Amino acid sequence: MKIVSITPRLTNCYFVQANQGWLMLDTDWPDTLPQLLRMVKAENIQISEISNLIVTHFHPDHAGTAQNLKELGVKLTLLENQVGFINEVNQFFHKNTNYDFMDIEAGDNLIVTSTESRRFLKKMGIEGEIIPTPGHSNDSISLIIDGECAFTGDLPAFPLMKAYNDPIIEDSWKSIQSHAVDQIYPAHGIPYSLYA
């Protein structure tokens, strides 16, 4: 499975190659769209090849260009627990008008449960699941590729978990570990092994 990572400014945006095209995880701040498009092109990925976007949580540095990408034909895919959080990022940018942010529209997104996400990913040729992993925020999710890796957004890193002393974070990591993954792809920093 091919994984491509780009970082327009602060957030690692990942692309997972599927049967037909790419699955994208996270965006960056709204004003990074031109940089994001240049970096994607440099990786020989066409925007038209990106079928779906998953946002690990709706904070400004993860969802800043989500609507722009939707306008370019990318389908925003949400876990059902994330639906109510779209308006929070919209409201953030209503109060912080320095950015050229497009409100994320709610009506045309694909909404799935964790169980449904497995079928959705399988259609793309990816064996895995999207699971809720709160700890950084209540809408945080992780994409699991069975037996291989997890894309964890801003969930506090596994080696630092004990320092947080937070049962919510520990439960999220237990859930990730139950899928027998090793490689972790965080939204900030470099990928690492759970068992190295």
GROMACS elastic network, one bead per residue, 0.5 to 0.9 nm:
[ bonds ]
;  ai    aj funct       b0    kb
    1    16     6  0.73340   500
    1    17     6  0.64929   500
    1    18     6  0.80222   500
    1   126     6  0.87496   500
    2    15     6  0.81736   500
    2    16     6  0.60584   500
    2    17     6  0.54032   500
    2    18     6  0.84816   500
    3    14     6  0.68113   500
    3    15     6  0.55771   500
    3    17     6  0.64130   500
    4    13     6  0.82787   500
    4    14     6  0.56619   500
    4    15     6  0.50149   500
    4    16     6  0.66596   500
    4    17     6  0.82567   500
    4    43     6  0.77921   500
    5    12     6  0.62717   500
    5    13     6  0.56649   500
    5    15     6  0.63676   500
    6    11     6  0.82574   500
    6    12     6  0.57080   500
    6    13     6  0.53244   500
    6    14     6  0.65667   500
    6    15     6  0.84903   500
    6    36     6  0.77604   500
    6    39     6  0.67168   500
    6    40     6  0.75304   500
    6    43     6  0.87971   500
    7    10     6  0.62059   500
    7    11     6  0.54950   500
    7    13     6  0.59701   500
    7    14     6  0.87143   500
    7    27     6  0.88467   500
    7    28     6  0.79761   500
    7    36     6  0.77721   500
    7    39     6  0.83453   500
    7   188     6  0.89512   500
    8    11     6  0.69116   500
    8    12     6  0.75930   500
    8    13     6  0.79468   500
    8    27     6  0.84198   500
    8    28     6  0.66992   500
    8    29     6  0.85774   500
    8    32     6  0.60741   500
    8    33     6  0.80883   500
    8    34     6  0.89284   500
    8    35     6  0.57375   500
    8    36     6  0.53516   500
    8    39     6  0.74364   500
    9    12     6  0.83353   500
    9    28     6  0.69389   500
    9    29     6  0.77665   500
    9    32     6  0.69542   500
    9    35     6  0.84134   500
    9    36     6  0.88498   500
   10    28     6  0.68444   500
   10    29     6  0.81393   500
   10    61     6  0.73192   500
   10   187     6  0.85331   500
   10   188     6  0.70064   500
   11    26     6  0.76190   500
   11    27     6  0.69705   500
   11    28     6  0.55152   500
   11    29     6  0.83289   500
   11    61     6  0.65278   500
   11    62     6  0.67606   500
   11   187     6  0.54841   500
   11   188     6  0.56672   500
   11   189     6  0.86345   500
   12    25     6  0.84828   500
   12    26     6  0.73539   500
   12    27     6  0.77441   500
   12    28     6  0.79139   500
   12    62     6  0.88808   500
   12   153     6  0.87485   500
   12   185     6  0.87026   500
   12   186     6  0.74372   500
   12   188     6  0.59261   500
   12   189     6  0.78293   500
   12   190     6  0.88394   500
   13    24     6  0.70624   500
   13    25     6  0.56303   500
   13    26     6  0.51628   500
   13    27     6  0.56915   500
   13    28     6  0.75156   500
   13    36     6  0.88439   500
   13    62     6  0.85141   500
   13   187     6  0.71198   500
   14    23     6  0.81609   500
   14    24     6  0.56757   500
   14    25     6  0.50691   500
   14    26     6  0.70151   500
   14    27     6  0.87483   500
   14   151     6  0.84000   500
   14   185     6  0.84491   500
   14   187     6  0.85100   500
   15    22     6  0.59914   500
   15    23     6  0.55095   500
   15    25     6  0.63697   500
   15    50     6  0.83607   500
   16    21     6  0.86437   500
   16    22     6  0.55139   500
   16    23     6  0.51023   500
   16    24     6  0.64695   500
   16    25     6  0.82269   500
   16   126     6  0.88390   500
   17    20     6  0.77716   500
   17    21     6  0.61018   500
   17    23     6  0.64159   500
   17    24     6  0.88895   500
   17   124     6  0.89611   500
   17   125     6  0.89213   500
   17   126     6  0.86333   500
   18    21     6  0.54998   500
   18    22     6  0.53202   500
   18    23     6  0.66874   500
   18   121     6  0.87584   500
   18   124     6  0.53780   500
   18   125     6  0.56000   500
   18   126     6  0.64090   500
   19    22     6  0.80912   500
   19   123     6  0.82523   500
   19   124     6  0.54389   500
   19   125     6  0.51677   500
   19   126     6  0.79697   500
   20    49     6  0.74593   500
   20    50     6  0.88528   500
   20    51     6  0.82365   500
   20   124     6  0.68838   500
   20   125     6  0.83237   500
   21    45     6  0.85153   500
   21    46     6  0.87861   500
   21    48     6  0.82352   500
   21    50     6  0.56700   500
   21    51     6  0.64784   500
   21   124     6  0.85817   500
   22    45     6  0.82347   500
   22    49     6  0.59474   500
   22    51     6  0.60277   500
   22    52     6  0.73173   500
   22   124     6  0.87772   500
   23    49     6  0.87901   500
   23    50     6  0.58991   500
   23    51     6  0.61024   500
   23    52     6  0.51843   500
   23    53     6  0.61122   500
   23    54     6  0.77011   500
   23   124     6  0.85306   500
   24    27     6  0.83937   500
   24    50     6  0.67073   500
   24    51     6  0.79752   500
   24    52     6  0.61564   500
   24    54     6  0.61874   500
   24    55     6  0.84590   500
   25    52     6  0.85630   500
   25    53     6  0.57007   500
   25    55     6  0.57396   500
   25    56     6  0.70495   500
   25    62     6  0.87970   500
   25   143     6  0.85814   500
   25   151     6  0.80599   500
   25   153     6  0.87326   500
   25   187     6  0.89935   500
   26    53     6  0.70561   500
   26    54     6  0.61345   500
   26    56     6  0.62745   500
   26    57     6  0.82632   500
   26    61     6  0.84598   500
   26    62     6  0.50880   500
   26    63     6  0.64080   500
   26    64     6  0.89211   500
   26    65     6  0.89486   500
   26    66     6  0.81132   500
   26   153     6  0.80138   500
   26   187     6  0.78585   500
   27    30     6  0.84765   500
   27    32     6  0.86824   500
   27    33     6  0.86001   500
   27    36     6  0.81888   500
   27    53     6  0.86510   500
   27    55     6  0.73610   500
   27    61     6  0.69684   500
   27    63     6  0.54210   500
   27    64     6  0.62724   500
   27    65     6  0.59025   500
   27    66     6  0.65791   500
   28    31     6  0.82522   500
   28    32     6  0.63638   500
   28    33     6  0.78854   500
   28    36     6  0.81929   500
   28    60     6  0.73785   500
   28    63     6  0.62880   500
   28    64     6  0.54100   500
   28    65     6  0.64797   500
   28    66     6  0.86928   500
   29    32     6  0.56159   500
   29    33     6  0.78477   500
   29    60     6  0.60357   500
   29    62     6  0.68841   500
   29    63     6  0.71234   500
   29    65     6  0.65673   500
   29    99     6  0.83143   500
   29   101     6  0.85264   500
   30    33     6  0.62035   500
   30    60     6  0.79356   500
   30    61     6  0.79293   500
   30    63     6  0.79362   500
   30    66     6  0.84431   500
   30    68     6  0.85848   500
   30    99     6  0.63221   500
   30   100     6  0.61047   500
   30   101     6  0.53515   500
   30   102     6  0.79943   500
   31    34     6  0.74991   500
   31    35     6  0.84921   500
   31    64     6  0.78737   500
   31    65     6  0.79409   500
   31    99     6  0.63741   500
   31   100     6  0.63118   500
   31   101     6  0.76864   500
   32    35     6  0.52930   500
   32    36     6  0.59972   500
   32    37     6  0.86452   500
   32    64     6  0.82854   500
   32    65     6  0.76962   500
   33    37     6  0.61179   500
   33    38     6  0.86144   500
   33    64     6  0.85977   500
   33    65     6  0.63049   500
   33    68     6  0.78941   500
   33    69     6  0.87531   500
   34    37     6  0.52199   500
   34    38     6  0.62731   500
   34    39     6  0.86768   500
   35    38     6  0.51161   500
   35    39     6  0.61138   500
   35    40     6  0.85578   500
   36    39     6  0.51558   500
   36    40     6  0.60875   500
   36    41     6  0.85758   500
   37    40     6  0.51538   500
   37    41     6  0.61764   500
   37    42     6  0.86179   500
   37    46     6  0.89452   500
   37    47     6  0.78969   500
   38    41     6  0.51791   500
   38    42     6  0.61938   500
   38    43     6  0.88227   500
   39    43     6  0.64483   500
   39    44     6  0.89100   500
   39    45     6  0.89560   500
   40    43     6  0.51795   500
   40    44     6  0.66598   500
   40    45     6  0.54855   500
   40    46     6  0.71003   500
   40    47     6  0.76926   500
   41    44     6  0.50166   500
   41    45     6  0.53803   500
   41    46     6  0.62236   500
   41    47     6  0.80965   500
   42    45     6  0.74446   500
   43    46     6  0.87601   500
   45    48     6  0.84016   500
   45    49     6  0.67488   500
   45    50     6  0.79032   500
   46    49     6  0.52257   500
   46    50     6  0.71027   500
   47    50     6  0.53798   500
   47    51     6  0.84504   500
   47    69     6  0.82933   500
   47    72     6  0.72497   500
   47    73     6  0.79319   500
   47    74     6  0.77352   500
   48    51     6  0.72687   500
   48    72     6  0.76267   500
   48    73     6  0.68421   500
   48    74     6  0.75894   500
   49    74     6  0.86705   500
   50    53     6  0.76583   500
   50    73     6  0.81865   500
   50    74     6  0.60457   500
   50    75     6  0.84822   500
   51    73     6  0.76197   500
   51    74     6  0.52895   500
   51    75     6  0.61313   500
   51    76     6  0.88719   500
   52    70     6  0.89536   500
   52    73     6  0.88426   500
   52    74     6  0.53261   500
   52    76     6  0.57891   500
   52    77     6  0.63674   500
   53    66     6  0.77873   500
   53    69     6  0.82880   500
   53    70     6  0.85022   500
   53    74     6  0.64563   500
   53    75     6  0.59708   500
   53    77     6  0.58687   500
   53    78     6  0.86294   500
   54    57     6  0.88199   500
   54    75     6  0.87232   500
   54    76     6  0.61942   500
   54    77     6  0.53182   500
   54    78     6  0.64890   500
   54    79     6  0.87139   500
   54   143     6  0.85008   500
   55    58     6  0.66871   500
   55    62     6  0.64445   500
   55    63     6  0.63480   500
   55    66     6  0.81309   500
   55    76     6  0.79240   500
   55    77     6  0.77528   500
   55    78     6  0.73812   500
   55   140     6  0.86281   500
   55   141     6  0.80749   500
   55   153     6  0.83762   500
   56    59     6  0.88968   500
   56    62     6  0.72373   500
   56    63     6  0.86509   500
   56    78     6  0.89528   500
   56   139     6  0.78025   500
   56   140     6  0.54882   500
   56   141     6  0.50723   500
   56   142     6  0.62954   500
   56   143     6  0.81690   500
   56   151     6  0.82644   500
   56   152     6  0.71736   500
   56   153     6  0.52683   500
   56   154     6  0.78713   500
   56   187     6  0.85994   500
   57    62     6  0.67080   500
   57    63     6  0.75918   500
   57    82     6  0.74539   500
   57    85     6  0.82388   500
   57   136     6  0.88391   500
   57   137     6  0.71987   500
   57   138     6  0.83172   500
   57   139     6  0.55021   500
   57   141     6  0.66231   500
   57   153     6  0.72878   500
   57   154     6  0.81878   500
   58    61     6  0.82705   500
   58    62     6  0.62827   500
   58    63     6  0.56357   500
   58    64     6  0.86832   500
   58    82     6  0.78803   500
   58    85     6  0.62885   500
   58    86     6  0.62242   500
   58    87     6  0.88955   500
   58    88     6  0.75180   500
   58    89     6  0.59938   500
   58   137     6  0.88024   500
   58   139     6  0.72235   500
   58   140     6  0.79944   500
   59    62     6  0.54892   500
   59    63     6  0.61668   500
   59    64     6  0.79601   500
   59    85     6  0.89899   500
   59    88     6  0.82101   500
   59    89     6  0.60189   500
   59    92     6  0.88132   500
   59   137     6  0.88925   500
   60    63     6  0.54868   500
   60    64     6  0.52315   500
   60    65     6  0.89883   500
   60    89     6  0.61135   500
   60    90     6  0.88167   500
   60    92     6  0.76817   500
   60    93     6  0.79861   500
   61    64     6  0.58033   500
   61    65     6  0.88874   500
   62    65     6  0.81236   500
   62    66     6  0.83429   500
   62   153     6  0.85176   500
   62   187     6  0.84123   500
   63    66     6  0.51530   500
   63    67     6  0.82303   500
   63    86     6  0.89192   500
   63    89     6  0.76701   500
   63   104     6  0.85702   500
   64    67     6  0.78796   500
   64    68     6  0.85439   500
   64    89     6  0.83088   500
   64   101     6  0.66178   500
   64   102     6  0.80614   500
   64   104     6  0.89677   500
   65    68     6  0.51472   500
   65    69     6  0.62486   500
   65    70     6  0.86595   500
   65   101     6  0.72242   500
   65   102     6  0.74891   500
   65   104     6  0.88014   500
   66    69     6  0.52424   500
   66    70     6  0.62517   500
   66    71     6  0.87643   500
   66    74     6  0.87199   500
   66    76     6  0.73512   500
   66   102     6  0.82331   500
   66   103     6  0.87888   500
   66   104     6  0.67155   500
   67    71     6  0.61692   500
   67    72     6  0.86349   500
   67    74     6  0.89378   500
   67    76     6  0.83388   500
   67   101     6  0.84237   500
   67   102     6  0.59124   500
   67   103     6  0.66088   500
   67   105     6  0.70752   500
   68    71     6  0.50966   500
   68    72     6  0.65097   500
   68    74     6  0.89037   500
   68   101     6  0.85202   500
   68   102     6  0.67611   500
   68   104     6  0.85899   500
   69    73     6  0.65638   500
   69    74     6  0.55159   500
   69    75     6  0.80663   500
   69    76     6  0.84833   500
   70    73     6  0.51196   500
   70    75     6  0.57906   500
   70    76     6  0.66482   500
   70   104     6  0.87097   500
   71    74     6  0.71807   500
   75   108     6  0.81859   500
   75   109     6  0.64998   500
   75   110     6  0.70321   500
   76   108     6  0.81044   500
   76   109     6  0.52193   500
   76   110     6  0.62133   500
   76   111     6  0.85532   500
   77   109     6  0.59405   500
   77   111     6  0.58906   500
   77   112     6  0.74579   500
   78    81     6  0.79472   500
   78    82     6  0.61288   500
   78    83     6  0.67941   500
   78   109     6  0.71140   500
   78   110     6  0.61314   500
   78   112     6  0.62604   500
   78   113     6  0.84916   500
   79    82     6  0.55789   500
   79    83     6  0.73216   500
   79   110     6  0.85601   500
   79   111     6  0.57699   500
   79   112     6  0.51083   500
   79   113     6  0.55976   500
   79   114     6  0.68630   500
   79   117     6  0.78889   500
   79   130     6  0.72054   500
   79   131     6  0.77514   500
   79   132     6  0.77233   500
   79   139     6  0.87044   500
   79   141     6  0.76243   500
   80    83     6  0.57364   500
   80    84     6  0.86298   500
   80   111     6  0.57126   500
   80   112     6  0.56799   500
   80   113     6  0.55945   500
   80   114     6  0.82785   500
   81    84     6  0.72408   500
   81    85     6  0.83369   500
   81   113     6  0.82303   500
   81   132     6  0.76138   500
   81   138     6  0.83967   500
   81   139     6  0.62060   500
   81   140     6  0.87882   500
   81   141     6  0.89120   500
   82    85     6  0.54925   500
   82    86     6  0.72103   500
   82   111     6  0.88511   500
   82   132     6  0.89853   500
   82   138     6  0.83386   500
   82   139     6  0.50392   500
   82   140     6  0.77227   500
   82   141     6  0.83917   500
   83    86     6  0.60706   500
   83    87     6  0.85029   500
   83   106     6  0.78167   500
   83   111     6  0.78203   500
   83   139     6  0.85270   500
   84    87     6  0.66055   500
   84    88     6  0.78965   500
   84   139     6  0.86632   500
   85    88     6  0.52358   500
   85    89     6  0.70874   500
   85   138     6  0.89100   500
   85   139     6  0.68680   500
   86    89     6  0.56791   500
   86    90     6  0.65269   500
   86    91     6  0.88387   500
   86   103     6  0.88457   500
   86   104     6  0.67433   500
   86   105     6  0.82174   500
   86   106     6  0.73778   500
   87    91     6  0.60167   500
   87    92     6  0.85382   500
   87   103     6  0.83762   500
   87   104     6  0.77780   500
   87   105     6  0.88784   500
   87   106     6  0.85036   500
   88    91     6  0.50962   500
   88    92     6  0.61984   500
   88    93     6  0.88716   500
   89    93     6  0.65023   500
   89    94     6  0.86961   500
   89   103     6  0.82653   500
   89   104     6  0.82961   500
   90    93     6  0.54548   500
   90    94     6  0.63374   500
   90    95     6  0.89724   500
   90   101     6  0.83569   500
   90   102     6  0.81085   500
   90   103     6  0.53677   500
   90   104     6  0.66686   500
   91    95     6  0.64347   500
   91    96     6  0.86076   500
   91   103     6  0.86752   500
   92    95     6  0.53936   500
   92    96     6  0.61985   500
   92    97     6  0.88375   500
   93    97     6  0.58125   500
   93    98     6  0.81928   500
   93    99     6  0.71954   500
   93   100     6  0.87696   500
   93   101     6  0.67057   500
   93   102     6  0.87889   500
   93   103     6  0.82509   500
   94    97     6  0.59222   500
   94   101     6  0.87295   500
   94   103     6  0.88134   500
   96    99     6  0.70009   500
   97   100     6  0.74090   500
   97   101     6  0.80571   500
   98   101     6  0.87598   500
  101   104     6  0.88830   500
  102   105     6  0.87384   500
  105   108     6  0.69646   500
  105   109     6  0.79240   500
  106   109     6  0.61959   500
  107   110     6  0.89485   500
  111   117     6  0.89991   500
  112   115     6  0.78496   500
  112   116     6  0.55231   500
  112   117     6  0.57552   500
  112   120     6  0.82478   500
  112   130     6  0.89516   500
  113   116     6  0.50482   500
  113   117     6  0.59600   500
  113   118     6  0.88484   500
  113   130     6  0.81316   500
  113   131     6  0.84634   500
  114   118     6  0.67287   500
  114   129     6  0.63127   500
  114   130     6  0.54650   500
  114   131     6  0.55748   500
  114   132     6  0.78866   500
  115   118     6  0.55914   500
  115   119     6  0.72696   500
  115   129     6  0.74573   500
  115   130     6  0.83289   500
  115   131     6  0.89071   500
  116   119     6  0.52973   500
  116   120     6  0.62057   500
  116   121     6  0.86799   500
  116   129     6  0.84680   500
  116   130     6  0.89650   500
  117   121     6  0.59754   500
  117   122     6  0.83689   500
  117   128     6  0.80186   500
  117   129     6  0.55495   500
  117   130     6  0.58122   500
  117   131     6  0.85113   500
  118   121     6  0.52641   500
  118   122     6  0.60805   500
  118   123     6  0.87463   500
  118   126     6  0.84973   500
  118   127     6  0.71493   500
  118   128     6  0.57200   500
  118   130     6  0.72428   500
  119   122     6  0.50196   500
  119   123     6  0.63370   500
  119   124     6  0.88649   500
  119   127     6  0.87991   500
  119   128     6  0.87771   500
  119   129     6  0.84091   500
  120   123     6  0.54233   500
  120   124     6  0.68847   500
  120   126     6  0.87326   500
  120   129     6  0.87037   500
  121   124     6  0.50750   500
  121   125     6  0.64432   500
  121   126     6  0.50759   500
  121   127     6  0.64451   500
  121   128     6  0.64781   500
  121   129     6  0.70468   500
  121   130     6  0.87449   500
  122   127     6  0.55497   500
  122   128     6  0.73821   500
  123   126     6  0.73417   500
  124   127     6  0.86977   500
  126   129     6  0.88018   500
  126   145     6  0.71224   500
  126   146     6  0.86602   500
  127   144     6  0.84269   500
  127   145     6  0.59456   500
  127   146     6  0.58361   500
  128   143     6  0.73757   500
  128   144     6  0.52234   500
  128   147     6  0.86828   500
  128   179     6  0.87881   500
  129   142     6  0.83779   500
  129   143     6  0.60485   500
  129   144     6  0.52301   500
  129   145     6  0.68503   500
  129   146     6  0.76873   500
  130   141     6  0.67284   500
  130   142     6  0.57364   500
  130   144     6  0.60733   500
  130   145     6  0.89327   500
  131   140     6  0.87744   500
  131   141     6  0.54974   500
  131   142     6  0.54834   500
  131   143     6  0.65690   500
  131   144     6  0.74850   500
  131   175     6  0.82303   500
  131   176     6  0.82748   500
  132   138     6  0.85337   500
  132   139     6  0.72473   500
  132   140     6  0.60652   500
  132   142     6  0.63993   500
  132   172     6  0.76287   500
  132   175     6  0.88866   500
  133   136     6  0.84004   500
  133   137     6  0.85967   500
  133   138     6  0.80320   500
  133   139     6  0.78635   500
  133   140     6  0.53847   500
  133   142     6  0.61338   500
  133   152     6  0.79245   500
  133   155     6  0.73336   500
  133   168     6  0.83475   500
  133   169     6  0.76263   500
  133   171     6  0.80200   500
  133   173     6  0.76165   500
  133   175     6  0.77750   500
  133   176     6  0.81060   500
  134   137     6  0.55267   500
  134   139     6  0.63853   500
  134   141     6  0.68800   500
  134   155     6  0.73107   500
  134   168     6  0.65596   500
  134   169     6  0.66459   500
  134   171     6  0.86466   500
  134   172     6  0.63654   500
  135   138     6  0.67975   500
  135   140     6  0.73247   500
  135   154     6  0.85424   500
  135   155     6  0.59457   500
  135   156     6  0.73042   500
  135   166     6  0.78773   500
  135   167     6  0.86899   500
  135   168     6  0.55937   500
  135   170     6  0.83709   500
  135   171     6  0.88487   500
  135   172     6  0.71691   500
  136   139     6  0.85247   500
  136   140     6  0.67077   500
  136   153     6  0.87618   500
  136   154     6  0.60217   500
  136   155     6  0.51714   500
  136   156     6  0.67550   500
  136   169     6  0.78485   500
  137   140     6  0.54083   500
  137   154     6  0.84119   500
  137   155     6  0.81706   500
  138   141     6  0.87867   500
  140   152     6  0.82825   500
  140   153     6  0.73613   500
  140   154     6  0.78142   500
  140   155     6  0.74875   500
  141   151     6  0.86906   500
  141   152     6  0.69497   500
  141   153     6  0.73985   500
  141   155     6  0.86557   500
  142   150     6  0.65055   500
  142   151     6  0.54016   500
  142   153     6  0.67487   500
  142   155     6  0.86382   500
  142   176     6  0.80523   500
  143   149     6  0.84085   500
  143   150     6  0.55540   500
  143   151     6  0.51206   500
  143   152     6  0.68696   500
  144   147     6  0.84406   500
  144   148     6  0.79474   500
  144   149     6  0.61109   500
  144   151     6  0.66028   500
  144   152     6  0.85674   500
  144   176     6  0.73568   500
  144   179     6  0.73703   500
  144   181     6  0.77102   500
  145   148     6  0.55312   500
  145   149     6  0.52545   500
  145   150     6  0.60674   500
  145   151     6  0.85165   500
  145   179     6  0.81968   500
  145   181     6  0.74201   500
  146   149     6  0.69650   500
  146   150     6  0.84190   500
  146   179     6  0.59485   500
  146   180     6  0.69240   500
  146   181     6  0.65650   500
  147   179     6  0.62033   500
  147   182     6  0.73849   500
  148   179     6  0.85589   500
  148   180     6  0.71656   500
  148   182     6  0.58428   500
  148   183     6  0.63983   500
  148   184     6  0.89118   500
  149   179     6  0.88662   500
  149   180     6  0.83300   500
  149   182     6  0.55691   500
  149   184     6  0.56192   500
  149   185     6  0.73841   500
  149   193     6  0.89187   500
  150   176     6  0.72904   500
  150   181     6  0.66039   500
  150   182     6  0.78471   500
  150   183     6  0.65667   500
  150   184     6  0.50974   500
  150   185     6  0.61080   500
  150   186     6  0.84039   500
  151   183     6  0.87756   500
  151   184     6  0.60723   500
  151   186     6  0.59406   500
  151   187     6  0.76939   500
  152   155     6  0.57866   500
  152   156     6  0.86846   500
  152   157     6  0.86812   500
  152   176     6  0.89262   500
  152   184     6  0.70112   500
  152   185     6  0.62440   500
  152   186     6  0.52379   500
  152   187     6  0.69485   500
  153   156     6  0.87615   500
  153   185     6  0.77386   500
  153   186     6  0.51906   500
  153   188     6  0.76319   500
  154   157     6  0.79738   500
  154   186     6  0.65052   500
  154   187     6  0.58596   500
  154   188     6  0.71459   500
  155   158     6  0.83908   500
  155   169     6  0.74174   500
  155   172     6  0.83594   500
  155   173     6  0.87330   500
  155   186     6  0.77884   500
  155   187     6  0.87645   500
  156   159     6  0.85273   500
  156   160     6  0.66857   500
  156   161     6  0.63922   500
  156   164     6  0.82539   500
  156   169     6  0.73920   500
  156   186     6  0.89407   500
  157   160     6  0.54094   500
  157   161     6  0.62787   500
  157   184     6  0.89004   500
  157   186     6  0.78128   500
  158   161     6  0.50859   500
  158   162     6  0.82723   500
  158   170     6  0.87566   500
  158   173     6  0.70997   500
  158   184     6  0.89788   500
  158   194     6  0.70909   500
  159   162     6  0.75061   500
  159   163     6  0.86557   500
  159   194     6  0.80478   500
  160   163     6  0.54227   500
  160   164     6  0.70074   500
  161   164     6  0.55456   500
  161   165     6  0.69290   500
  161   166     6  0.77775   500
  161   169     6  0.68896   500
  161   170     6  0.67090   500
  161   173     6  0.84193   500
  162   165     6  0.51854   500
  162   166     6  0.77050   500
  162   170     6  0.79914   500
  163   166     6  0.83931   500
  164   167     6  0.87906   500
  164   169     6  0.79125   500
  165   169     6  0.81405   500
  165   170     6  0.80519   500
  166   169     6  0.54616   500
  166   170     6  0.63887   500
  166   171     6  0.87709   500
  167   171     6  0.59808   500
  167   172     6  0.85028   500
  168   171     6  0.51548   500
  168   172     6  0.62547   500
  168   173     6  0.87725   500
  169   172     6  0.50848   500
  169   173     6  0.63426   500
  169   174     6  0.86860   500
  170   173     6  0.51861   500
  170   174     6  0.61936   500
  170   175     6  0.86634   500
  171   175     6  0.61871   500
  171   176     6  0.86754   500
  172   175     6  0.51265   500
  172   176     6  0.63659   500
  172   177     6  0.87232   500
  173   177     6  0.60454   500
  173   178     6  0.85163   500
  174   177     6  0.50497   500
  174   178     6  0.61222   500
  175   178     6  0.52184   500
  175   179     6  0.72198   500
  176   179     6  0.57298   500
  176   180     6  0.76574   500
  176   181     6  0.72537   500
  177   180     6  0.54277   500
  177   181     6  0.61722   500
  177   182     6  0.81914   500
  177   194     6  0.87357   500
  178   181     6  0.78993   500
  181   184     6  0.78967   500
  181   193     6  0.89530   500
  181   194     6  0.79001   500
  182   192     6  0.83070   500
  182   193     6  0.53988   500
  182   194     6  0.51739   500
  182   195     6  0.66244   500
  182   196     6  0.88081   500
  183   191     6  0.68596   500
  183   192     6  0.57496   500
  183   194     6  0.63015   500
  183   195     6  0.86305   500
  184   190     6  0.87938   500
  184   191     6  0.54352   500
  184   192     6  0.53291   500
  184   193     6  0.60073   500
  184   194     6  0.68773   500
  185   188     6  0.85881   500
  185   189     6  0.84887   500
  185   190     6  0.70991   500
  185   192     6  0.69180   500
  186   189     6  0.63801   500
  186   190     6  0.68559   500
  186   191     6  0.62166   500
  186   192     6  0.84042   500
  187   190     6  0.84264   500
  188   191     6  0.89372   500
  192   195     6  0.88721   500
  192   196     6  0.80037   500
  193   196     6  0.53468   500
